[in-house]
Structure formats: C-alpha cells, structure tokens
Amino acid sequence: MNRREFIVRSSLLASAGLLARSSFAADSAAAAAPTTVPVKTPAGPVAKWTPEFKPLRRSVGLFTGRGGTIGWLSDADALVVVDTQYPEAAAVCLAGLPGRNSRTIDVVMNTHHHADHTGGNGVFKPAARTIVAQANVPDLMRAAAEKAGTLTKQTYPDTTFTDGWRRDFGSEIVAAKYRGPAHTGGDVVIHFEQANVVHVGDLMFNRIYPVTDRPGGCNIRGWIDRLEVVVKTYPADAIYIFGHGNPKFGVTGGHADIRLQRDFLSALLAHVEKGIVEGKSKAEIVALENFPGFDDLHAPLPNRLQGNLSVAFDELTEKRT
C-alpha cells in the first residue's frame, strides 16, 4: 500500500469510526453526513461512491455504498446484516455499523449470489457467527466465480436453507423465504417482523432496467409471480428495502413500486412474445433502445434493456422436455 492509499483508507476508517461512536435511534436522522470515497474499478478508472447509514424503523436501517443495498438490525440484543456489497464497502459498513462497538454480528444473510451482494462476505466473516443463504447460493456463487476467474476470492455461506429460515433475535424476529427462481435461482425475501421492514434484494430494481442473469437462474415468469406473492404476503405499510434504485426514487418504497416492477416485466414478456409471433428475429426484437410506457426506467445507451429483451426471448423460445 502506498502513502496516498494509506491516507485515503485511514481517513475512511476514521470517518466510519465516528459513525460507530454516534448515538443511534431508529427514529433519528442518519448517523453522519455521507463521505465520498474514491475507488479503482476493475476496468481501471477511479469511480466515486458515497457511503451512508440510514435508520428506518425501530432498530432496522440500511447502508448504501458500492453494491446492492445492505440492511441491518442493531439493538441491545442483536446485530444482523443483510448482504455485504463489495469488500471496500463492506469494510466501511462493518466499521461504522451503528451500535456495534466491536460486538460480534449474530448473522450475516445473503439475499442471492451476485458479487455486489456477497463480495464483502470475507470482510464480515471474522466478525460474524454465521453467514446464511438459500441452498442454491453457494453453487451459483462458485459457478459465477469460476467464469469470472475469482474463485480464490469467494467466502461462501456456511449455513443454508431450502425454503424458509426464521430466528428470534431478542425483541426482533428475522424470517427469510425462498419461493423459486426469479432474478436468480436463489433469491430470498427477508422480513424483520417487529420492525415491519422487508428486504427484497434484487427482486427490485426501483425504476431502472434490471439485471437478468439467465446463467444464474433468472426466470422472468417466476420473477413476476414472486413480486405478486410479495405484495400479497407482506403488510401494505411495510418499508421495503430494494437492492438497487434510480437515484430519483431511492432504494426504499412500497407496494406501488413493486407492482410497477411487476408490470414492466409482464410488458417485457408480452412485447417479446408479440415480436416472435410476428416472425421478427431476435436481433430485431432486442434492438429497442427504451421501453415504451415506462419512462422512469429510461437510460442512455448502453443500458440493460437489450439484455432484458434477449433473456425474455430465450425464455420464451426455450425447448421444454
């Protein structure tokens, strides 16, 4: 580590330490003002991200940094973390987790296998009793890492479940549920029952075109069904934490936001199916630059819409045995 990197990292951890020492209440404002952090991306250029802790309800809050949104529970009885982003963001979250004060984290949970949600597992593992995920997640992590050449950088969940997982943590109850392939083959919804906060991971890309990872188990029809089940299962007054979001709309919301994501995915399949019936080629169908009727999702090229259309085409034309 050179002198400049040492200074940047030291300043970062010092800022996070101040967050850790600040008093925390669920109905208070965020623990500290955000600090912009430079980080070198795999492609080479320096990008900037802004870490921020945000209390939501009771002792549950979220952390945004670099990667999918982290959820957390921090009270006198328990510490729980949902998702871990990338290593550098995980280090900031761990150092600044409100109310931690070097306490051991009871459980770290992964909503699914993608690196921006599990890449920081190795940072959290020494400070946590266990890392929990749905049973498909370790194999999906391994397959993705093998393809990316990052097998040696993986820290896998050490506790897995098939359909559901539920534990008491003092005055809070945390429950996770898997209902089949959607965004990936291992997405779970995590409910902080007393706080009435629901972390849906990457089932929700709030007003942005989503990632559709077909090798990772993406099934758009299943995804639509999972979102419908979420709306039917969890309370209308719940605060929902989303994996990602358009900055204008943020990473929290409610049933209306979830229905909009469902409607986009439904319209996506209908659009592609219509093109197939009309005899259009895959290349013609995926050439659409922005999807009509969903202006809030629009993005400049390159964007993910072409990937969404491509996966929808493959899903609709796959041969079933």
C-alpha positions as CSV (number, residue, x, y, z in Angstrom):
1,M,0.0,0.0,0.0
2,N,1.5,3.4,-1.0
3,R,1.3,6.5,1.2
4,R,-1.6,8.0,-0.7
5,E,-3.7,4.8,-0.4
6,F,-2.8,4.6,3.3
7,I,-4.1,8.2,3.9
8,V,-7.3,7.6,2.0
9,R,-8.0,4.3,3.8
10,S,-7.1,5.8,7.2
11,S,-9.4,8.8,6.6
12,L,-12.2,6.4,5.5
13,L,-12.0,4.2,8.6
14,A,-11.7,7.2,10.8
15,S,-15.0,8.6,9.4
16,A,-16.6,5.2,9.8
17,G,-15.4,5.1,13.4
18,L,-17.1,8.4,14.1
19,L,-20.3,6.8,12.8
20,A,-19.9,3.8,15.1
21,R,-19.5,6.1,18.2
22,S,-22.5,8.2,17.4
23,S,-25.8,7.6,19.2
24,F,-28.4,5.7,17.3
25,A,-32.2,5.7,17.5
26,A,-34.5,4.3,14.8
27,D,-36.5,7.5,14.5
28,S,-33.5,9.8,14.4
29,A,-31.7,11.2,11.4
30,A,-28.8,9.3,9.7
31,A,-25.8,8.8,11.9
32,A,-23.4,11.1,10.0
33,A,-23.1,13.0,6.8
34,P,-22.0,10.9,3.8
35,T,-18.4,10.9,2.7
36,T,-17.5,10.4,-0.9
37,V,-14.9,7.7,-1.4
38,P,-12.7,7.1,-4.4
39,V,-12.2,3.5,-5.6
40,K,-10.4,2.0,-8.6
41,T,-12.8,-0.1,-10.6
42,P,-11.8,-3.4,-12.3
43,A,-11.7,-1.6,-15.6
44,G,-9.1,0.9,-14.3
45,P,-10.7,4.4,-13.9
46,V,-11.4,5.8,-10.5
47,A,-15.1,5.9,-9.6
48,K,-16.7,7.6,-6.6
49,W,-19.3,6.2,-4.2
50,T,-20.9,7.7,-1.1
51,P,-21.5,5.5,1.9
52,E,-24.5,6.3,4.1
53,F,-26.2,4.7,7.0
54,K,-30.0,5.4,7.2
55,P,-32.2,4.3,10.1
56,L,-35.7,3.1,9.0
57,R,-37.9,1.8,11.8
58,R,-37.2,0.5,15.3
59,S,-33.6,-0.7,15.2
60,V,-33.5,-1.6,11.5
61,G,-31.8,0.5,8.9
62,L,-29.9,0.4,5.6
63,F,-26.5,1.1,4.3
64,T,-25.8,2.3,0.7
65,G,-22.3,2.3,-0.7
66,R,-21.0,0.3,-3.6
67,G,-23.2,-2.6,-4.5
68,G,-26.6,-3.9,-3.5
69,T,-28.3,-2.2,-0.6
70,I,-27.3,-3.6,2.9
71,G,-29.9,-4.0,5.5
72,W,-29.1,-4.1,9.2
73,L,-30.6,-4.7,12.7
74,S,-28.7,-3.2,15.6
75,D,-30.1,-3.1,19.1
76,A,-29.0,-4.1,22.6
77,D,-29.9,-7.8,21.9
78,A,-28.7,-8.5,18.4
79,L,-26.7,-7.5,15.3
80,V,-27.9,-8.7,11.9
81,V,-26.6,-7.7,8.5
82,V,-28.3,-8.5,5.1
83,D,-25.9,-8.5,2.1
84,T,-22.3,-7.3,2.1
85,Q,-21.7,-5.4,-1.2
86,Y,-18.0,-5.3,-2.4
87,P,-15.1,-5.7,0.0
88,E,-14.2,-2.0,0.3
89,A,-17.8,-1.0,1.0
90,A,-18.2,-3.9,3.4
91,A,-15.2,-2.6,5.4
92,V,-16.9,0.8,5.8
93,C,-20.2,-0.8,6.8
94,L,-18.6,-3.0,9.3
95,A,-16.5,-0.2,10.9
96,G,-19.5,2.2,11.1
97,L,-22.4,-0.2,11.9
98,P,-24.4,1.8,14.4
99,G,-24.2,0.5,17.9
100,R,-21.8,-2.4,17.1
101,N,-18.8,-1.3,19.3
102,S,-16.8,-4.4,18.4
103,R,-19.7,-6.8,19.2
104,T,-20.0,-10.0,17.2
105,I,-22.6,-9.9,14.5
106,D,-25.2,-12.7,15.1
107,V,-25.8,-13.4,11.5
108,V,-25.0,-12.1,8.0
109,M,-27.5,-13.0,5.4
110,N,-27.2,-13.0,1.6
111,T,-30.3,-12.3,-0.5
112,H,-28.7,-14.1,-3.5
113,H,-25.3,-14.9,-5.0
114,H,-24.3,-11.9,-7.1
115,A,-20.9,-10.4,-6.2
116,D,-22.3,-6.9,-5.4
117,H,-24.2,-8.6,-2.6
118,T,-21.7,-11.3,-1.5
119,G,-18.3,-9.8,-2.3
120,G,-17.9,-8.5,1.2
121,N,-18.6,-11.8,2.9
122,G,-14.9,-12.2,3.6
123,V,-14.8,-8.9,5.4
124,F,-17.8,-9.7,7.6
125,K,-17.0,-13.4,8.3
126,P,-14.4,-12.9,11.0
127,A,-16.8,-10.6,12.9
128,A,-19.9,-12.8,12.4
129,R,-21.1,-16.1,13.9
130,T,-22.5,-17.4,10.6
131,I,-23.4,-16.4,7.0
132,V,-26.8,-17.6,5.9
133,A,-28.3,-18.0,2.4
134,Q,-30.6,-20.1,0.3
135,A,-29.2,-23.6,-0.5
136,N,-28.6,-22.7,-4.2
137,V,-26.4,-19.7,-3.5
138,P,-23.0,-21.4,-2.8
139,D,-23.1,-23.3,-6.1
140,L,-24.3,-20.2,-8.0
141,M,-21.5,-18.2,-6.4
142,R,-19.0,-20.9,-7.4
143,A,-20.2,-21.1,-11.0
144,A,-20.1,-17.3,-11.4
145,A,-16.7,-17.0,-9.8
146,E,-15.3,-19.8,-12.0
147,K,-16.4,-17.9,-15.0
148,A,-15.0,-14.6,-13.7
149,G,-11.7,-16.1,-12.5
150,T,-12.4,-15.1,-8.9
151,L,-12.7,-18.5,-7.2
152,T,-10.0,-17.7,-4.6
153,K,-11.8,-14.5,-3.6
154,Q,-15.1,-16.1,-2.5
155,T,-16.4,-16.5,1.0
156,Y,-19.4,-18.8,0.9
157,P,-22.4,-19.0,3.3
158,D,-21.8,-21.6,6.0
159,T,-25.5,-22.1,6.8
160,T,-28.1,-22.7,4.1
161,F,-31.8,-23.5,4.0
162,T,-34.2,-24.7,1.3
163,D,-37.5,-22.9,1.6
164,G,-37.5,-20.9,4.8
165,W,-35.5,-19.7,7.8
166,R,-36.7,-17.9,10.9
167,R,-35.0,-16.9,14.2
168,D,-35.6,-14.8,17.2
169,F,-33.1,-12.1,18.0
170,G,-34.1,-10.5,21.3
171,S,-37.1,-8.3,20.6
172,E,-36.9,-8.8,16.8
173,I,-37.8,-11.8,14.6
174,V,-36.0,-12.3,11.3
175,A,-37.5,-14.6,8.6
176,A,-36.3,-15.5,5.1
177,K,-38.4,-17.1,2.4
178,Y,-37.5,-18.7,-0.9
179,R,-40.2,-19.3,-3.5
180,G,-38.4,-20.3,-6.6
181,P,-36.3,-18.8,-9.4
182,A,-36.8,-15.1,-10.2
183,H,-33.9,-12.6,-10.6
184,T,-31.6,-15.6,-9.9
185,G,-32.1,-19.2,-8.8
186,G,-31.6,-18.2,-5.1
187,D,-33.4,-15.0,-4.3
188,V,-34.9,-14.7,-0.8
189,V,-37.1,-12.1,0.8
190,I,-36.1,-11.2,4.4
191,H,-38.6,-9.8,6.8
192,F,-37.8,-8.0,10.1
193,E,-41.2,-8.9,11.5
194,Q,-41.4,-6.5,14.5
195,A,-40.0,-3.5,12.7
196,N,-42.1,-4.4,9.6
197,V,-39.2,-3.9,7.2
198,V,-38.8,-6.2,4.2
199,H,-35.6,-6.6,2.3
200,V,-36.3,-7.9,-1.2
201,G,-32.8,-7.8,-2.6
202,D,-32.6,-7.7,-6.4
203,L,-36.2,-8.7,-6.8
204,M,-36.5,-4.9,-7.0
205,F,-34.6,-2.6,-9.3
206,N,-36.6,0.5,-8.5
207,R,-37.3,2.3,-11.7
208,I,-34.1,1.1,-13.5
209,Y,-33.8,-1.7,-16.0
210,P,-32.9,-4.8,-14.0
211,V,-30.1,-7.4,-14.3
212,T,-31.5,-10.5,-15.9
213,D,-28.9,-13.3,-15.3
214,R,-30.1,-16.3,-17.2
215,P,-27.0,-18.5,-16.4
216,G,-27.6,-17.5,-12.7
217,G,-31.1,-18.9,-12.9
218,C,-33.2,-15.8,-13.9
219,N,-36.7,-16.7,-14.8
220,I,-38.9,-13.7,-15.7
221,R,-42.2,-15.5,-15.4
222,G,-41.2,-16.7,-12.0
223,W,-40.0,-13.2,-11.1
224,I,-43.4,-11.8,-11.9
225,D,-45.0,-14.4,-9.7
226,R,-42.6,-13.7,-6.8
227,L,-43.4,-10.0,-6.9
228,E,-47.1,-10.7,-6.8
229,V,-46.6,-13.0,-3.8
230,V,-44.6,-10.3,-2.0
231,V,-47.5,-7.8,-2.4
232,K,-50.0,-10.4,-1.2
233,T,-47.8,-11.7,1.7
234,Y,-46.3,-8.7,3.4
235,P,-48.1,-5.7,5.0
236,A,-49.0,-2.7,2.9
237,D,-47.4,-0.4,5.5
238,A,-44.1,-2.3,5.5
239,I,-41.0,-0.4,4.5
240,Y,-39.4,-2.3,1.6
241,I,-35.6,-2.2,1.0
242,F,-34.7,-2.6,-2.6
243,G,-31.4,-4.0,-4.0
244,H,-31.0,-1.1,-6.4
245,G,-32.8,2.1,-7.4
246,N,-32.9,5.1,-9.6
247,P,-31.4,7.9,-7.5
248,K,-34.5,10.0,-8.1
249,F,-36.7,7.3,-6.5
250,G,-34.3,5.7,-4.0
251,V,-33.9,2.2,-2.6
252,T,-37.0,2.1,-0.3
253,G,-40.6,2.0,-1.2
254,G,-43.9,0.1,-1.0
255,H,-46.4,-2.0,-2.9
256,A,-46.9,0.6,-5.7
257,D,-43.2,0.4,-6.6
258,I,-43.2,-3.4,-6.6
259,R,-46.3,-3.5,-8.8
260,L,-44.5,-1.2,-11.3
261,Q,-41.6,-3.6,-11.5
262,R,-44.0,-6.5,-12.0
263,D,-45.8,-4.6,-14.7
264,F,-42.6,-3.8,-16.5
265,L,-41.6,-7.5,-16.5
266,S,-45.0,-8.5,-17.7
267,A,-44.9,-5.9,-20.5
268,L,-41.4,-7.1,-21.4
269,L,-42.6,-10.7,-21.9
270,A,-45.7,-9.6,-23.8
271,H,-43.6,-7.3,-26.2
272,V,-41.1,-10.1,-27.0
273,E,-43.9,-12.7,-27.4
274,K,-45.7,-10.4,-29.9
275,G,-42.4,-10.0,-31.9
276,I,-41.9,-13.7,-32.0
277,V,-45.5,-14.3,-33.3
278,E,-44.9,-11.6,-35.9
279,G,-41.9,-13.5,-37.1
280,K,-39.3,-11.0,-36.0
281,S,-35.7,-12.2,-35.4
282,K,-34.1,-12.0,-32.0
283,A,-31.8,-9.2,-33.3
284,E,-34.8,-7.1,-34.4
285,I,-36.6,-7.6,-31.1
286,V,-33.6,-6.7,-28.8
287,A,-32.8,-3.5,-30.8
288,L,-35.3,-1.5,-28.8
289,E,-33.5,1.4,-27.1
290,N,-36.0,2.2,-24.4
291,F,-39.2,0.5,-23.4
292,P,-42.5,2.5,-24.1
293,G,-44.7,3.2,-21.2
294,F,-42.0,3.1,-18.5
295,D,-40.3,6.5,-18.9
296,D,-38.9,6.4,-15.4
297,L,-36.7,3.4,-16.4
298,H,-35.3,5.1,-19.5
299,A,-31.5,5.2,-19.7
300,P,-28.9,6.3,-22.3
301,L,-27.3,3.6,-24.3
302,P,-25.7,1.3,-23.4
303,N,-28.4,0.2,-20.9
304,R,-29.7,-3.2,-19.7
305,L,-32.9,-3.2,-21.8
306,Q,-31.2,-5.2,-24.6
307,G,-30.2,-7.8,-22.1
308,N,-33.7,-7.9,-20.7
309,L,-35.2,-8.4,-24.1
310,S,-32.6,-11.1,-25.0
311,V,-33.3,-13.1,-21.9
312,A,-37.0,-12.8,-22.4
313,F,-36.6,-14.1,-26.0
314,D,-34.5,-17.0,-24.8
315,E,-37.0,-17.9,-22.1
316,L,-40.0,-17.8,-24.4
317,T,-38.3,-19.9,-27.1
318,E,-36.5,-22.4,-24.9
319,K,-37.3,-26.0,-25.7
320,R,-39.0,-27.9,-22.9
321,T,-38.6,-31.6,-22.5
